[in-house]
């Protein structure tokens, strides 16, 4: 009679899964945070506002964290699928618009909640998103898509090539060896 050890401990794999998801959420929050803080900085300097309040950057980081969470929820609902026949770009192009819709929905919801907090009608505040200008909303959607698209490509590359190989490709072999 041979004793074979359990190949996977459910508690350990659950903990590893939670740690992996937390790492993804943190990395995505940092990525979105860099983008949103940069766009905030650009907007404030375009308006020539002085002094520049640091509060707006805190709000940009909160928005980044919320966007990352919604993006990860979106990935759970609509997992990234790459068809090797079509390659990464063709496989993800349509999916990128689904994730864009998630990010835009969050922004509309944020506008409604912000309006409600300030005593305005929720639906009217949502409708006022993007200064109620369809061209402005389209311009923002394009920028959001340009933010989401590289993240999706990077994620798909990790799926296709392996996380260690992609990290080594982008950051050198020392990074992937330390993981």
MDAnalysis code that builds the backbone (N, CA, C; Angstrom):
import MDAnalysis as mda
import numpy as np

u = mda.Universe.empty(537, n_residues=179, atom_resindex=np.repeat(np.arange(179), 3), trajectory=True)
u.add_TopologyAttr("name", ["N", "CA", "C"] * 179)
u.add_TopologyAttr("resid", np.arange(1, 180))
u.add_TopologyAttr("resname", ["UNK", "UNK", "UNK", "UNK", "UNK", "UNK", "UNK", "UNK", "UNK", "UNK", "UNK", "UNK", "UNK", "UNK", "UNK", "UNK", "UNK", "UNK", "UNK", "UNK", "UNK", "UNK", "UNK", "UNK", "UNK", "UNK", "UNK", "UNK", "UNK", "UNK", "UNK", "UNK", "UNK", "UNK", "UNK", "UNK", "UNK", "UNK", "UNK", "UNK", "UNK", "UNK", "UNK", "UNK", "UNK", "UNK", "UNK", "UNK", "UNK", "UNK", "UNK", "UNK", "UNK", "UNK", "UNK", "UNK", "UNK", "UNK", "UNK", "UNK", "UNK", "UNK", "UNK", "UNK", "UNK", "UNK", "UNK", "UNK", "UNK", "UNK", "UNK", "UNK", "UNK", "UNK", "UNK", "UNK", "UNK", "UNK", "UNK", "UNK", "UNK", "UNK", "UNK", "UNK", "UNK", "UNK", "UNK", "UNK", "UNK", "UNK", "UNK", "UNK", "UNK", "UNK", "UNK", "UNK", "UNK", "UNK", "UNK", "UNK", "UNK", "UNK", "UNK", "UNK", "UNK", "UNK", "UNK", "UNK", "UNK", "UNK", "UNK", "UNK", "UNK", "UNK", "UNK", "UNK", "UNK", "UNK", "UNK", "UNK", "UNK", "UNK", "UNK", "UNK", "UNK", "UNK", "UNK", "UNK", "UNK", "UNK", "UNK", "UNK", "UNK", "UNK", "UNK", "UNK", "UNK", "UNK", "UNK", "UNK", "UNK", "UNK", "UNK", "UNK", "UNK", "UNK", "UNK", "UNK", "UNK", "UNK", "UNK", "UNK", "UNK", "UNK", "UNK", "UNK", "UNK", "UNK", "UNK", "UNK", "UNK", "UNK", "UNK", "UNK", "UNK", "UNK", "UNK", "UNK", "UNK", "UNK", "UNK", "UNK", "UNK", "UNK", "UNK", "UNK", "UNK", "UNK", "UNK"])
u.atoms.positions = np.array([
    [0.843, -1.178, 0.000],
    [0.000, 0.000, 0.000],
    [0.888, 1.240, 0.000],
    [0.663, 2.115, -0.957],
    [1.476, 3.323, -1.045],
    [0.647, 4.522, -0.646],
    [1.288, 5.401, 0.034],
    [0.645, 6.660, 0.406],
    [1.064, 7.718, -0.606],
    [0.094, 8.250, -1.303],
    [0.399, 9.328, -2.234],
    [-0.087, 10.633, -1.639],
    [0.797, 11.593, -1.559],
    [0.385, 12.879, -0.993],
    [-0.613, 13.561, -1.923],
    [-1.463, 14.356, -1.317],
    [-2.430, 15.124, -2.108],
    [-1.667, 16.070, -3.019],
    [-2.048, 16.081, -4.281],
    [-1.320, 16.921, -5.231],
    [-1.662, 18.397, -5.061],
    [-2.878, 18.684, -4.644],
    [-3.238, 20.087, -4.443],
    [-4.006, 20.229, -3.151],
    [-3.613, 21.197, -2.383],
    [-4.303, 21.531, -1.151],
    [-5.311, 22.626, -1.489],
    [-6.615, 22.389, -1.289],
    [-7.620, 23.387, -1.679],
    [-7.402, 24.748, -1.028],
    [-7.016, 24.760, 0.245],
    [-6.796, 26.039, 0.922],
    [-5.617, 26.785, 0.306],
    [-4.562, 26.023, 0.010],
    [-3.373, 26.645, -0.570],
    [-3.668, 27.180, -1.977],
    [-4.393, 26.410, -2.785],
    [-4.696, 26.870, -4.137],
    [-5.655, 28.056, -4.111],
    [-6.574, 28.081, -3.145],
    [-7.471, 29.225, -2.995],
    [-6.678, 30.467, -2.618],
    [-5.759, 30.309, -1.682],
    [-4.916, 31.424, -1.256],
    [-4.055, 31.918, -2.415],
    [-3.473, 30.987, -3.186],
    [-2.670, 31.377, -4.340],
    [-3.519, 32.095, -5.379],
    [-4.746, 31.628, -5.570],
    [-5.656, 32.287, -6.505],
    [-5.993, 33.696, -6.062],
    [-6.256, 33.864, -4.763],
    [-6.558, 35.198, -4.230],
    [-5.356, 36.128, -4.355],
    [-4.178, 35.602, -4.076],
    [-2.969, 36.412, -4.201],
    [-2.752, 36.801, -5.659],
    [-2.961, 35.858, -6.569],
    [-2.824, 36.155, -8.000],
    [-3.802, 37.226, -8.459],
    [-5.051, 37.140, -7.999],
    [-6.051, 38.151, -8.365],
    [-5.703, 39.508, -7.760],
    [-5.212, 39.504, -6.524],
    [-4.812, 40.760, -5.881],
    [-3.645, 41.394, -6.632],
    [-2.688, 40.570, -7.086],
    [-1.567, 41.088, -7.865],
    [-2.053, 41.692, -9.185],
    [-2.989, 40.995, -9.850],
    [-3.537, 41.534, -11.103],
    [-4.262, 42.850, -10.855],
    [-5.052, 42.912, -9.774],
    [-5.795, 44.138, -9.459],
    [-4.839, 45.282, -9.155],
    [-3.779, 44.998, -8.417],
    [-2.799, 46.040, -8.087],
    [-2.080, 46.523, -9.342],
    [-1.627, 45.590, -10.170],
    [-0.916, 45.969, -11.397],
    [-1.818, 46.775, -12.320],
    [-3.064, 46.350, -12.469],
    [-3.995, 47.065, -13.335],
    [-4.348, 48.426, -12.750],
    [-4.478, 48.511, -11.427],
    [-4.744, 49.800, -10.772],
    [-3.584, 50.767, -10.987],
    [-2.366, 50.260, -10.906],
    [-1.195, 51.116, -11.136],
    [-1.175, 51.583, -12.594],
    [-1.442, 50.652, -13.512],
    [-1.463, 50.998, -14.935],
    [-2.516, 52.067, -15.218],
    [-3.748, 51.842, -14.760],
    [-4.805, 52.831, -14.951],
    [-4.479, 54.117, -14.198],
    [-3.885, 53.996, -13.017],
    [-3.537, 55.172, -12.222],
    [-2.564, 56.088, -12.941],
    [-1.562, 55.489, -13.587],
    [-0.601, 56.288, -14.351],
    [-1.324, 57.029, -15.474],
    [-2.196, 56.318, -16.188],
    [-2.948, 56.948, -17.277],
    [-3.863, 58.058, -16.767],
    [-4.677, 57.745, -15.746],
    [-5.656, 58.724, -15.276],
    [-4.995, 59.927, -14.633],
    [-3.892, 59.725, -13.899],
    [-3.180, 60.868, -13.325],
    [-2.544, 61.712, -14.422],
    [-2.026, 61.070, -15.457],
    [-1.440, 61.806, -16.578],
    [-2.506, 62.625, -17.298],
    [-3.659, 62.013, -17.544],
    [-4.743, 62.741, -18.211],
    [-5.274, 63.877, -17.342],
    [-5.341, 63.640, -16.044],
    [-5.770, 64.690, -15.110],
    [-4.780, 65.848, -15.134],
    [-3.506, 65.521, -15.088],
    [-2.458, 66.543, -15.131],
    [-2.540, 67.341, -16.429],
    [-2.737, 66.643, -17.544],
    [-2.884, 67.317, -18.835],
    [-4.092, 68.259, -18.823],
    [-5.213, 67.778, -18.298],
    [-6.426, 68.597, -18.253],
    [-6.253, 69.839, -17.404],
    [-5.641, 69.687, -16.242],
    [-5.458, 70.824, -15.339],
    [-4.485, 71.836, -15.935],
    [-3.413, 71.351, -16.536],
    [-2.452, 72.296, -17.114],
    [-3.015, 72.955, -18.371],
    [-3.902, 72.269, -19.076],
    [-4.547, 72.886, -20.244],
    [-5.442, 74.049, -19.837],
    [-6.014, 73.946, -18.641],
    [-6.872, 75.011, -18.128],
    [-6.074, 76.095, -17.412],
    [-4.767, 75.886, -17.300],
    [-3.862, 76.828, -16.637],
    [-4.279, 77.103, -15.193],
    [-4.764, 76.078, -14.516],
    [-5.136, 76.225, -13.109],
    [-3.884, 76.178, -12.246],
    [-3.770, 77.132, -11.364],
    [-2.661, 77.170, -10.421],
    [-3.193, 77.597, -9.084],
    [-2.771, 77.095, -7.997],
    [-1.928, 75.923, -7.855],
    [-2.710, 74.654, -8.218],
    [-1.985, 73.608, -8.515],
    [-2.613, 72.338, -8.885],
    [-2.911, 71.571, -7.603],
    [-4.184, 71.281, -7.409],
    [-4.617, 70.565, -6.207],
    [-4.243, 69.090, -6.321],
    [-3.673, 68.557, -5.261],
    [-3.312, 67.139, -5.263],
    [-4.536, 66.237, -5.096],
    [-5.640, 66.802, -4.635],
    [-6.866, 66.034, -4.432],
    [-7.335, 65.369, -5.721],
    [-7.195, 66.068, -6.834],
    [-7.670, 65.513, -8.100],
    [-6.896, 64.259, -8.487],
    [-5.639, 64.169, -8.062],
    [-4.852, 62.974, -8.364],
    [-5.302, 61.805, -7.491],
    [-5.702, 62.107, -6.272],
    [-6.267, 61.073, -5.410],
    [-7.549, 60.513, -6.001],
    [-8.367, 61.423, -6.533],
    [-9.604, 60.983, -7.185],
    [-9.300, 60.166, -8.434],
    [-8.257, 60.543, -9.170],
    [-7.858, 59.778, -10.360],
    [-7.401, 58.375, -9.962],
    [-6.705, 58.267, -8.830],
    [-6.257, 56.951, -8.362],
    [-7.430, 56.102, -7.892],
    [-8.410, 56.734, -7.256],
    [-9.621, 55.998, -6.855],
    [-10.353, 55.501, -8.098],
    [-10.479, 56.370, -9.081],
    [-11.124, 55.977, -10.340],
    [-10.352, 54.838, -10.998],
    [-9.027, 54.880, -10.921],
    [-8.199, 53.811, -11.492],
    [-8.467, 52.486, -10.790],
    [-8.539, 52.529, -9.463],
    [-8.822, 51.307, -8.710],
    [-10.193, 50.745, -9.041],
    [-11.183, 51.622, -9.140],
    [-12.537, 51.176, -9.489],
    [-12.584, 50.641, -10.923],
    [-11.899, 51.315, -11.819],
    [-11.867, 50.855, -13.209],
    [-11.188, 49.497, -13.312],
    [-10.112, 49.318, -12.550],
    [-9.419, 48.027, -12.548],
    [-10.344, 46.929, -12.039],
    [-11.075, 47.218, -10.978],
    [-11.993, 46.226, -10.429],
    [-13.076, 45.872, -11.447],
    [-13.645, 46.885, -12.082],
    [-14.666, 46.619, -13.084],
    [-14.089, 45.882, -14.293],
    [-12.859, 46.193, -14.651],
    [-12.227, 45.488, -15.768],
    [-12.037, 44.014, -15.423],
    [-11.610, 43.740, -14.198],
    [-11.418, 42.344, -13.785],
    [-12.750, 41.601, -13.683],
    [-13.798, 42.305, -13.243],
    [-15.132, 41.700, -13.240],
    [-15.562, 41.424, -14.679],
    [-15.296, 42.364, -15.558],
    [-15.605, 42.172, -16.975],
    [-14.860, 40.975, -17.554],
    [-13.595, 40.802, -17.157],
    [-12.830, 39.653, -17.619],
    [-13.398, 38.353, -17.064],
    [-13.929, 38.405, -15.845],
    [-14.539, 37.198, -15.275],
    [-15.810, 36.835, -16.038],
    [-16.562, 37.842, -16.454],
    [-17.810, 37.607, -17.185],
    [-17.517, 37.260, -18.645],
    [-16.606, 37.999, -19.267],
    [-16.213, 37.788, -20.664],
    [-14.717, 37.487, -20.708],
    [-14.333, 36.242, -20.424],
    [-12.896, 35.922, -20.406],
    [-12.237, 36.198, -21.755],
    [-10.987, 36.601, -21.671],
    [-10.212, 36.852, -22.879],
    [-9.976, 35.519, -23.575],
    [-10.301, 35.487, -24.876],
    [-10.089, 34.290, -25.686],
    [-9.268, 34.683, -26.897],
    [-8.196, 33.943, -27.104],
    [-7.344, 34.208, -28.247],
    [-7.391, 32.997, -29.174],
    [-7.728, 33.253, -30.415],
    [-7.745, 32.219, -31.435],
    [-6.388, 32.260, -32.133],
    [-5.617, 31.173, -32.022],
    [-4.268, 31.151, -32.592],
    [-4.276, 31.364, -34.106],
    [-5.363, 30.984, -34.758],
    [-5.466, 31.166, -36.205],
    [-5.488, 32.641, -36.565],
    [-6.181, 33.447, -35.759],
    [-6.322, 34.870, -36.043],
    [-5.256, 35.724, -35.371],
    [-4.611, 35.205, -34.368],
    [-3.626, 35.974, -33.628],
    [-4.284, 36.853, -32.565],
    [-3.467, 37.513, -31.807],
    [-3.945, 38.299, -30.668],
    [-4.783, 39.497, -31.109],
    [-4.279, 40.286, -32.032],
    [-4.963, 41.535, -32.383],
    [-6.352, 41.284, -32.951],
    [-6.447, 40.386, -33.912],
    [-7.738, 40.105, -34.525],
    [-8.689, 39.451, -33.520],
    [-8.159, 38.582, -32.669],
    [-8.995, 37.893, -31.685],
    [-9.588, 38.844, -30.654],
    [-8.821, 39.851, -30.284],
    [-9.245, 40.726, -29.180],
    [-9.915, 42.019, -29.616],
    [-9.899, 42.325, -30.888],
    [-10.408, 43.615, -31.336],
    [-11.852, 43.841, -30.898],
    [-12.736, 42.907, -31.171],
    [-14.144, 43.068, -30.803],
    [-14.298, 43.044, -29.284],
    [-13.565, 42.137, -28.621],
    [-13.640, 42.071, -27.160],
    [-13.206, 43.379, -26.515],
    [-12.264, 44.077, -27.140],
    [-11.792, 45.329, -26.555],
    [-12.929, 46.338, -26.434],
    [-13.891, 46.285, -27.343],
    [-15.024, 47.200, -27.269],
    [-15.992, 46.808, -26.147],
    [-16.044, 45.544, -25.807],
    [-16.848, 45.108, -24.653],
    [-16.247, 45.692, -23.381],
    [-14.925, 45.580, -23.259],
    [-14.263, 46.149, -22.086],
    [-14.366, 47.675, -22.081],
    [-14.318, 48.284, -23.242],
    [-14.520, 49.733, -23.343],
    [-15.909, 50.108, -22.844],
    [-16.916, 49.327, -23.220],
    [-18.290, 49.590, -22.765],
    [-18.373, 49.503, -21.245],
    [-17.635, 48.571, -20.660],
    [-17.617, 48.445, -19.191],
    [-17.024, 49.704, -18.557],
    [-15.898, 50.178, -19.094],
    [-15.252, 51.380, -18.550],
    [-16.149, 52.605, -18.745],
    [-16.758, 52.745, -19.911],
    [-17.667, 53.876, -20.145],
    [-18.887, 53.810, -19.232],
    [-19.426, 52.622, -19.041],
    [-20.570, 52.458, -18.131],
    [-20.206, 52.924, -16.735],
    [-19.004, 52.574, -16.308],
    [-18.529, 53.022, -14.999],
    [-18.493, 54.541, -14.938],
    [-18.036, 55.175, -15.997],
    [-17.965, 56.640, -16.008],
    [-19.355, 57.269, -15.966],
    [-20.300, 56.701, -16.705],
    [-21.672, 57.205, -16.641],
    [-22.238, 57.027, -15.235],
    [-21.996, 55.861, -14.650],
    [-22.469, 55.593, -13.290],
    [-21.830, 56.558, -12.300],
    [-20.537, 56.794, -12.468],
    [-19.825, 57.733, -11.605],
    [-20.432, 59.136, -11.709],
    [-20.761, 59.563, -12.924],
    [-21.370, 60.881, -13.115],
    [-22.722, 60.958, -12.420],
    [-23.509, 59.892, -12.501],
    [-24.809, 59.854, -11.829],
    [-24.679, 59.903, -10.319],
    [-23.756, 59.129, -9.780],
    [-23.541, 59.111, -8.325],
    [-23.020, 60.460, -7.850],
    [-22.075, 61.028, -8.597],
    [-21.534, 62.346, -8.233],
    [-22.648, 63.386, -8.211],
    [-23.520, 63.346, -9.209],
    [-24.642, 64.286, -9.235],
    [-25.583, 64.079, -8.064],
    [-25.873, 62.813, -7.757],
    [-26.764, 62.509, -6.632],
    [-26.162, 62.979, -5.312],
    [-24.865, 62.812, -5.156],
    [-24.185, 63.272, -3.934],
    [-24.308, 64.784, -3.793],
    [-24.289, 65.488, -4.911],
    [-24.383, 66.948, -4.894],
    [-25.818, 67.455, -5.037],
    [-26.790, 66.554, -4.804],
    [-28.192, 66.952, -4.767],
    [-28.864, 67.106, -6.117],
    [-28.265, 66.549, -7.160],
    [-28.858, 66.636, -8.489],
    [-29.554, 65.316, -8.820],
    [-30.335, 65.327, -9.859],
    [-31.025, 64.128, -10.307],
    [-29.999, 63.145, -10.877],
    [-30.103, 61.873, -10.456],
    [-29.158, 60.844, -10.866],
    [-29.135, 60.678, -12.389],
    [-30.309, 60.497, -12.999],
    [-30.368, 60.265, -14.447],
    [-29.929, 61.493, -15.235],
    [-30.303, 62.671, -14.756],
    [-29.882, 63.901, -15.439],
    [-28.361, 64.053, -15.354],
    [-27.794, 63.669, -14.221],
    [-26.342, 63.743, -14.066],
    [-25.646, 62.750, -14.993],
    [-26.229, 61.563, -15.127],
    [-25.662, 60.591, -16.059],
    [-25.713, 61.119, -17.491],
    [-26.834, 61.720, -17.841],
    [-26.998, 62.259, -19.199],
    [-26.033, 63.404, -19.466],
    [-25.602, 64.093, -18.416],
    [-24.688, 65.225, -18.573],
    [-23.224, 64.773, -18.690],
    [-22.985, 63.462, -18.561],
    [-21.620, 62.948, -18.679],
    [-21.007, 63.390, -20.006],
    [-19.762, 63.765, -19.964],
    [-19.090, 64.220, -21.179],
    [-19.626, 65.537, -21.675],
    [-20.106, 66.353, -20.736],
    [-20.700, 67.663, -21.031],
    [-21.880, 67.516, -21.985],
    [-22.506, 66.323, -21.950],
    [-23.662, 65.996, -22.798],
    [-23.359, 66.224, -24.279],
    [-22.094, 66.117, -24.620],
    [-21.648, 66.313, -26.000],
    [-21.214, 64.967, -26.561],
    [-21.954, 64.423, -27.517],
    [-21.609, 63.104, -28.062],
    [-20.189, 63.026, -28.631],
    [-19.713, 64.101, -29.257],
    [-18.351, 64.084, -29.787],
    [-17.314, 64.001, -28.669],
    [-17.598, 64.681, -27.561],
    [-16.687, 64.614, -26.411],
    [-16.668, 63.199, -25.840],
    [-17.827, 62.560, -25.754],
    [-17.911, 61.188, -25.249],
    [-17.159, 60.242, -26.190],
    [-17.296, 60.447, -27.503],
    [-16.578, 59.614, -28.467],
    [-15.061, 59.816, -28.320],
    [-14.636, 61.053, -28.120],
    [-13.211, 61.337, -27.928],
    [-12.691, 60.648, -26.666],
    [-13.470, 60.720, -25.580],
    [-13.074, 60.036, -24.345],
    [-13.053, 58.524, -24.549],
    [-14.031, 58.000, -25.272],
    [-14.081, 56.565, -25.539],
    [-12.842, 56.117, -26.305],
    [-12.414, 56.923, -27.251],
    [-11.209, 56.590, -28.004],
    [-9.991, 56.550, -27.081],
    [-9.870, 57.527, -26.208],
    [-8.751, 57.545, -25.263],
    [-8.833, 56.336, -24.334],
    [-10.021, 56.034, -23.807],
    [-10.178, 54.866, -22.937],
    [-9.825, 53.588, -23.676],
    [-10.217, 53.486, -24.951],
    [-9.897, 52.298, -25.733],
    [-8.378, 52.173, -25.889],
    [-7.706, 53.309, -26.122],
    [-6.248, 53.280, -26.244],
    [-5.565, 52.904, -24.929],
    [-6.245, 53.098, -23.818],
    [-5.725, 52.681, -22.521],
    [-5.947, 51.183, -22.326],
    [-7.126, 50.699, -22.656],
    [-7.502, 49.305, -22.416],
    [-6.820, 48.357, -23.403],
    [-6.691, 48.751, -24.646],
    [-6.165, 47.894, -25.709],
    [-4.780, 47.311, -25.382],
    [-3.775, 48.124, -24.970],
    [-2.466, 47.532, -24.646],
    [-2.534, 46.548, -23.470],
    [-3.371, 46.833, -22.493],
    [-3.527, 45.906, -21.370],
    [-4.052, 44.553, -21.860],
    [-5.047, 44.577, -22.744],
    [-5.599, 43.327, -23.265],
    [-4.550, 42.562, -24.070],
    [-3.772, 43.277, -24.862],
    [-2.722, 42.631, -25.650],
    [-1.685, 42.002, -24.729],
    [-1.277, 42.733, -23.703],
    [-0.294, 42.214, -22.741],
    [-0.842, 40.965, -22.052],
    [-2.100, 41.008, -21.639],
    [-2.721, 39.857, -20.979],
    [-2.787, 38.666, -21.917],
    [-3.154, 38.903, -23.163],
    [-3.222, 37.814, -24.143],
    [-1.832, 37.234, -24.417],
    [-0.827, 38.093, -24.446],
    [0.536, 37.599, -24.637],
    [0.936, 36.680, -23.492],
    [0.556, 37.038, -22.273],
    [0.853, 36.179, -21.129],
    [0.138, 34.838, -21.257],
    [-1.090, 34.865, -21.754],
    [-1.839, 33.626, -21.941],
    [-1.171, 32.748, -23.005],
    [-0.721, 33.347, -24.083],
    [-0.166, 32.597, -25.208],
    [1.279, 32.140, -24.954],
    [2.083, 33.009, -24.356],
    [3.513, 32.741, -24.233],
    [3.939, 32.347, -22.823],
    [3.074, 32.551, -21.859],
    [3.441, 32.308, -20.467],
    [3.914, 33.583, -19.798],
    [3.514, 33.743, -18.550],
    [3.828, 34.971, -17.815],
    [5.333, 35.213, -17.723],
    [6.093, 34.177, -17.400],
    [7.542, 34.330, -17.232],
    [8.205, 34.775, -18.529],
    [7.780, 34.186, -19.656],
    [8.368, 34.557, -20.953],
    [8.068, 36.011, -21.305],
    [6.842, 36.459, -21.049],
    [6.476, 37.839, -21.376],
    [7.221, 38.815, -20.465],
    [7.282, 38.495, -19.171],
    [8.028, 39.369, -18.260],
    [9.492, 39.442, -18.655],
    [10.062, 38.318, -19.042],
    [11.450, 38.288, -19.491],
    [11.622, 39.104, -20.769],
    [10.673, 38.995, -21.675],
    [10.722, 39.728, -22.935],
    [10.715, 41.241, -22.703],
    [9.842, 41.699, -21.798],
    [9.702, 43.139, -21.553],
    [10.726, 43.696, -20.566],
    [11.043, 42.912, -19.540],
    [11.841, 43.463, -18.432],
    [13.183, 42.771, -18.219],
    [13.512, 41.817, -19.062],
    [14.775, 41.103, -18.917],
    [14.612, 39.842, -18.095],
    [15.606, 39.003, -18.171],
    [15.490, 37.690, -17.532],
    [15.575, 37.765, -16.013],
    [16.182, 38.791, -15.455],
    [16.294, 38.873, -13.991],
    [14.927, 39.018, -13.343],
    [13.990, 39.713, -13.963],
    [12.655, 39.880, -13.399],
    [11.941, 38.538, -13.363],
    [11.975, 37.803, -14.462],
    [11.239, 36.540, -14.520],
    [11.883, 35.497, -13.603],
    [13.197, 35.572, -13.382],
    [13.851, 34.619, -12.487],
    [13.466, 34.860, -11.034],
    [13.168, 36.109, -10.671],
    [12.827, 36.414, -9.277],
    [11.395, 36.062, -8.945],
    [10.572, 35.767, -9.940],
    [9.158, 35.419, -9.709],
    [9.012, 33.984, -9.297],
])
